[in-house]
Amino acid sequence: MIQGNGFTIKESKFDYFFGRVVSSPSNEARSRQNLQDLSKLGIDESNNGQERLMEIFETGLSASEIKRKINEYGITIIKQVEV
């Protein structure tokens, strides 16, 4: 676990963010898509990418909520955050 300022995240989540998950075809595709999306935003793991995501997560704690979606997997909260 990695402790952020006001939140905790499993270190293995960064495997999803940076394209390293290959446990199943769907997880691998999702992980690759995350990597592509972060690359488009200029977030690269080799260039302080993990630290940048931690900053974004911290900023998100106080950001305005735009939408909330509830399904069988839990609650997804969408917030407005400037990257």
N, CA, C and O of each residue as an XYZ file, in Angstrom:
332
protein
N       0.838     -1.186      0.000
C       0.000      0.000      0.000
C       0.885      1.252      0.000
O       1.918      1.321      0.665
N       0.434      2.216     -0.763
C       1.119      3.508     -0.809
C       0.203      4.525     -0.169
O      -0.960      4.648     -0.555
N       0.710      5.249      0.798
C      -0.073      6.252      1.501
C       0.089      7.598      0.819
O       1.192      8.137      0.732
N      -1.023      8.132      0.337
C      -1.026      9.479     -0.208
C      -1.530     10.435      0.859
O      -1.759     10.028      1.998
N      -1.699     11.671      0.511
C      -2.214     12.669      1.445
C      -3.739     12.608      1.429
O      -4.383     13.288      0.630
N      -4.316     11.789      2.315
C      -5.763     11.662      2.386
C      -6.309     10.419      1.711
O      -7.526     10.241      1.657
N      -5.442      9.549      1.192
C      -5.894      8.338      0.517
C      -4.790      7.288      0.554
O      -3.623      7.594      0.798
N      -5.188      6.047      0.305
C      -4.256      4.923      0.213
C      -4.556      4.182     -1.084
O      -5.718      4.027     -1.459
N      -3.516      3.726     -1.766
C      -3.694      2.997     -3.016
C      -2.794      1.763     -3.013
O      -1.655      1.809     -2.547
N      -3.326      0.660     -3.542
C      -2.510     -0.544     -3.672
C      -1.440     -0.296     -4.727
O      -1.727      0.216     -5.810
N      -0.221     -0.658     -4.404
C       0.886     -0.454     -5.336
C       0.639     -1.172     -6.667
O       1.078     -0.703     -7.716
N      -0.063     -2.307     -6.623
C      -0.333     -3.070     -7.844
C      -1.238     -2.324     -8.821
O      -1.272     -2.670    -10.002
N      -1.971     -1.309     -8.359
C      -2.811     -0.526     -9.277
C      -1.959      0.180    -10.324
O      -2.427      0.427    -11.436
N      -0.720      0.506     -9.985
C       0.153      1.159    -10.952
C       0.508      0.215    -12.100
O       0.846      0.668    -13.193
N       0.430     -1.112    -11.853
C       0.608     -2.060    -12.957
C      -0.486     -1.862    -14.000
O      -0.219     -1.943    -15.199
N      -1.720     -1.603    -13.552
C      -2.824     -1.326    -14.483
C      -2.606     -0.006    -15.205
O      -2.812      0.087    -16.415
N      -2.196      1.000    -14.473
C      -2.018      2.316    -15.081
C      -0.931      2.314    -16.149
O      -1.053      3.004    -17.161
N       0.132      1.542    -15.929
C       1.297      1.624    -16.805
C       1.494      0.392    -17.690
O       2.612      0.103    -18.114
N       0.394     -0.343    -17.971
C       0.390     -1.357    -19.009
C       1.090     -2.664    -18.719
O       1.505     -3.352    -19.652
N       1.237     -3.033    -17.455
C       1.973     -4.255    -17.125
C       1.089     -5.458    -16.784
O       1.624     -6.521    -16.470
N      -0.212     -5.335    -16.832
C      -1.098     -6.429    -16.434
C      -1.381     -7.334    -17.631
O      -1.768     -6.863    -18.701
N      -1.183     -8.635    -17.439
C      -1.414     -9.614    -18.512
C      -2.188    -10.831    -17.986
O      -2.137    -11.900    -18.595
N      -2.896    -10.683    -16.872
C      -3.557    -11.815    -16.209
C      -4.708    -12.409    -17.016
O      -5.038    -13.582    -16.841
N      -5.317    -11.632    -17.883
C      -6.372    -12.114    -18.771
C      -6.427    -11.168    -19.967
O      -5.942    -10.040    -19.883
N      -7.009    -11.610    -21.071
C      -7.079    -10.716    -22.240
C      -7.789     -9.387    -21.941
O      -7.349     -8.334    -22.404
N      -8.874     -9.430    -21.180
C      -9.594     -8.182    -20.901
C      -8.785     -7.273    -19.974
O      -8.766     -6.058    -20.174
N      -8.122     -7.834    -18.972
C      -7.288     -7.017    -18.084
C      -6.081     -6.449    -18.816
O      -5.678     -5.309    -18.583
N      -5.508     -7.260    -19.706
C      -4.376     -6.785    -20.492
C      -4.793     -5.627    -21.400
O      -4.068     -4.639    -21.520
N      -5.953     -5.746    -22.033
C      -6.453     -4.676    -22.909
C      -6.720     -3.409    -22.106
O      -6.384     -2.308    -22.542
N      -7.322     -3.568    -20.935
C      -7.604     -2.400    -20.088
C      -6.309     -1.723    -19.644
O      -6.209     -0.496    -19.639
N      -5.330     -2.527    -19.275
C      -4.050     -1.995    -18.836
C      -3.341     -1.251    -19.973
O      -2.796     -0.167    -19.767
N      -3.355     -1.839    -21.164
C      -2.750     -1.180    -22.331
C      -3.452      0.141    -22.643
O      -2.806      1.132    -22.984
N      -4.789      0.144    -22.521
C      -5.545      1.369    -22.788
C      -5.198      2.457    -21.760
O      -5.062      3.629    -22.111
N      -5.060      2.062    -20.505
C      -4.645      3.025    -19.479
C      -3.297      3.644    -19.835
O      -3.119      4.858    -19.735
N      -2.352      2.809    -20.250
C      -1.027      3.296    -20.631
C      -1.126      4.284    -21.793
O      -0.489      5.336    -21.770
N      -1.916      3.950    -22.798
C      -2.079      4.844    -23.942
C      -2.713      6.173    -23.525
O      -2.280      7.239    -23.963
N      -3.742      6.100    -22.674
C      -4.417      7.322    -22.223
C      -3.469      8.208    -21.416
O      -3.441      9.424    -21.603
N      -2.697      7.600    -20.522
C      -1.756      8.388    -19.723
C      -0.670      8.995    -20.606
O      -0.238     10.125    -20.378
N      -0.232      8.249    -21.607
C       0.773      8.779    -22.535
C       0.251     10.005    -23.271
O       0.986     10.973    -23.466
N      -1.015      9.967    -23.680
C      -1.623     11.125    -24.347
C      -1.648     12.348    -23.440
O      -1.579     13.485    -23.908
N      -1.748     12.099    -22.138
C      -1.759     13.197    -21.165
C      -0.355     13.626    -20.754
O      -0.188     14.541    -19.949
N       0.659     12.953    -21.317
C       2.037     13.292    -20.991
C       2.519     12.689    -19.687
O       3.510     13.146    -19.117
N       1.830     11.671    -19.216
C       2.228     11.015    -17.963
C       2.948      9.725    -18.324
O       2.354      8.792    -18.865
N       4.239      9.692    -18.015
C       5.114      8.579    -18.370
C       5.752      8.048    -17.088
O       6.318      8.811    -16.306
N       5.658      6.750    -16.881
C       6.184      6.166    -15.643
C       7.665      6.462    -15.456
O       8.106      6.692    -14.330
N       8.437      6.460    -16.526
C       9.878      6.689    -16.408
C      10.219      8.151    -16.134
O      11.375      8.482    -15.868
N       9.221      9.021    -16.199
C       9.438     10.443    -15.945
C       8.523     10.911    -14.811
O       7.720     11.826    -14.994
N       8.648     10.279    -13.641
C       7.875     10.630    -12.438
C       6.377     10.417    -12.612
O       5.580     11.122    -11.993
N       5.985      9.461    -13.439
C       4.573      9.216    -13.688
C       3.787      8.815    -12.455
O       2.664      9.278    -12.256
N       4.365      7.960    -11.629
C       3.654      7.537    -10.431
C       3.433      8.717     -9.493
O       2.354      8.863     -8.919
N       4.435      9.545     -9.338
C       4.311     10.728     -8.482
C       3.260     11.684     -9.033
O       2.497     12.277     -8.271
N       3.220     11.834    -10.352
C       2.235     12.727    -10.979
C       0.824     12.217    -10.734
O      -0.074     13.005    -10.441
N       0.614     10.898    -10.851
C      -0.710     10.342    -10.573
C      -1.092     10.556     -9.111
O      -2.246     10.863     -8.811
N      -0.145     10.399     -8.213
C      -0.447     10.626     -6.789
C      -0.885     12.077     -6.567
O      -1.796     12.330     -5.779
N      -0.251     13.025     -7.247
C      -0.650     14.428     -7.153
C      -2.073     14.629     -7.673
O      -2.868     15.347     -7.067
N      -2.383     13.993     -8.794
C      -3.720     14.115     -9.387
C      -4.765     13.522     -8.449
O      -5.828     14.111     -8.256
N      -4.468     12.354     -7.862
C      -5.410     11.732     -6.927
C      -5.664     12.652     -5.736
O      -6.803     12.797     -5.293
N      -4.612     13.268     -5.222
C      -4.759     14.179     -4.081
C      -5.611     15.384     -4.464
O      -6.481     15.800     -3.700
N      -5.365     15.936     -5.633
C      -6.155     17.070     -6.116
C      -7.620     16.679     -6.260
O      -8.516     17.472     -5.971
N      -7.853     15.455     -6.708
C      -9.212     14.970     -6.912
C     -10.044     14.897     -5.643
O     -11.272     14.966     -5.703
N      -9.399     14.761     -4.509
C     -10.151     14.675     -3.256
C     -10.995     15.917     -2.997
O     -12.089     15.827     -2.441
N     -10.481     17.072     -3.403
C     -11.217     18.312     -3.147
C     -11.915     18.860     -4.399
O     -12.508     19.938     -4.352
N     -11.849     18.134     -5.508
C     -12.466     18.587     -6.760
C     -13.986     18.418     -6.716
O     -14.515     17.629     -5.933
N     -14.661     19.159     -7.553
C     -16.124     19.099     -7.641
C     -16.579     17.803     -8.294
O     -16.013     17.363     -9.295
N     -17.606     17.201     -7.717
C     -18.172     15.974     -8.280
C     -19.068     16.324     -9.460
O     -19.926     17.201     -9.362
N     -18.861     15.631    -10.576
C     -19.647     15.854    -11.780
C     -20.753     14.819    -11.908
O     -21.879     15.140    -12.291
N     -20.420     13.567    -11.583
C     -21.359     12.477    -11.798
C     -21.036     11.333    -10.845
O     -19.890     11.158    -10.432
N     -22.063     10.555    -10.502
C     -21.895      9.378     -9.658
C     -22.635      8.214    -10.296
O     -23.803      8.340    -10.666
N     -21.954      7.080    -10.425
C     -22.539      5.903    -11.044
C     -22.418      4.730    -10.068
O     -21.338      4.459     -9.542
N     -23.529      4.044     -9.835
C     -23.531      2.899     -8.930
C     -23.903      1.657     -9.733
O     -24.901      1.638    -10.454
N     -23.069      0.609     -9.589
C     -23.385     -0.668    -10.239
C     -22.932     -1.810     -9.330
O     -22.570     -1.585     -8.175
N     -22.955     -3.030     -9.857
C     -22.626     -4.191     -9.036
C     -21.173     -4.208     -8.579
O     -20.829     -4.961     -7.668
N     -20.308     -3.392     -9.191
C     -18.892     -3.349     -8.824
C     -18.588     -2.281     -7.779
O     -17.496     -2.263     -7.210
N     -19.535     -1.401     -7.527
C     -19.316     -0.356     -6.536
C     -19.790      0.996     -7.037
O     -20.682      1.087     -7.880
N     -19.183      2.033     -6.510
C     -19.556      3.405     -6.839
C     -18.401      4.067     -7.582
O     -17.258      4.037     -7.126
N     -18.708      4.659     -8.720
C     -17.733      5.430     -9.476
C     -18.108      6.899     -9.336
O     -19.229      7.299     -9.652
N     -17.169      7.685     -8.866
C     -17.388      9.125     -8.715
C     -16.493      9.829     -9.729
O     -15.278      9.629     -9.736
N     -17.085     10.641    -10.571
C     -16.361     11.382    -11.580
C     -16.250     12.837    -11.106
O     -17.247     13.471    -10.759
N     -15.016     13.346    -11.100
C     -14.757     14.705    -10.640
C     -14.048     15.497    -11.720
O     -13.436     14.927    -12.624
N     -14.133     16.804    -11.622
C     -13.459     17.705    -12.550
C     -12.066     18.009    -11.998
O     -11.928     18.684    -10.977
N     -11.038     17.507    -12.681
C      -9.657     17.739    -12.246
C      -8.847     18.218    -13.455
O      -8.897     17.611    -14.524
N      -8.118     19.291    -13.276
C      -7.219     19.766    -14.327
C      -5.929     18.973    -14.256
O      -5.316     18.876    -13.193
N      -5.507     18.398    -15.390
C      -4.285     17.582    -15.411
C      -3.144     18.401    -15.839
O      -2.022     17.901    -15.923
